[in-house]
Amino acid sequence: MSDVVFPSMSDDTDAQGVVITWFVESGERVEADDLIAEIAMDKIDMEIHAERGGILTVLVPEDQATAQGSVIARIE
């Protein structure tokens, strides 16, 4: 199992961001380096790629505020 973590993009430990879009739906298979999501925080957009292959389980829906460092999905 591998956690997909919302990266730290700000020095403010209370800063929050959002998942703009999931490119893969929960329950779908991903391969290592697949583009799985786009996130935003403080006017910075960033792509998230799968670190390994497996089945993606989305834990944080699009447009929901989430703290940096939070687990937003898992790959099993």
C-alpha positions in Angstrom: 0.0 0.0 0.0 1.2 3.5 -0.8 -0.3 6.8 0.5 -0.8 9.7 -1.8 0.0 12.8 0.3 -1.0 16.4 -0.4 2.5 17.9 -0.6 3.8 20.8 1.5 3.6 23.9 -0.7 3.7 26.6 1.9 5.6 27.5 5.0 2.3 28.1 6.8 1.6 24.9 8.6 -2.1 25.7 8.7 -2.3 26.3 4.9 -4.9 24.3 3.0 -5.3 23.5 -0.6 -7.7 21.6 -2.8 -7.7 18.7 -5.3 -8.8 20.5 -8.5 -9.4 17.3 -10.4 -8.9 13.6 -10.2 -7.8 12.1 -13.5 -8.4 8.6 -12.3 -11.6 7.4 -10.5 -11.6 5.5 -7.2 -11.2 1.8 -7.9 -9.3 2.2 -11.2 -5.9 0.7 -11.8 -2.9 3.1 -12.2 0.7 2.5 -13.2 3.8 4.1 -11.8 4.2 7.7 -13.0 0.5 8.0 -14.2 -0.9 11.5 -13.8 -3.6 11.0 -11.1 -4.6 14.5 -9.9 -4.1 18.2 -10.1 -4.0 20.2 -6.8 -3.8 23.9 -5.9 -2.6 25.9 -3.0 -1.9 29.6 -2.7 -2.3 30.2 -6.5 0.1 27.3 -7.3 -1.1 24.4 -9.3 0.7 21.1 -9.2 0.3 17.6 -10.8 0.4 14.5 -8.7 1.7 11.3 -10.3 1.4 7.7 -8.9 4.5 6.5 -7.2 3.7 2.9 -7.9 1.1 0.8 -9.7 -2.1 -0.6 -8.2 -5.7 0.3 -7.5 -6.4 3.9 -6.5 -8.8 4.7 -3.6 -9.7 8.4 -3.5 -10.1 9.7 0.1 -10.5 13.4 -0.5 -13.1 14.6 -3.1 -12.5 17.4 -5.6 -12.8 21.0 -4.2 -12.7 19.9 -0.5 -10.2 21.9 1.5 -7.4 19.7 2.8 -4.3 20.4 4.9 -0.9 19.9 3.4 0.6 16.6 4.5 -2.8 14.9 4.5 -3.4 11.6 2.8 -5.7 12.2 -0.1 -5.7 8.7 -1.7 -4.1 5.3 -1.4 -2.8 2.9 -4.0 -3.0 -0.8 -3.1 
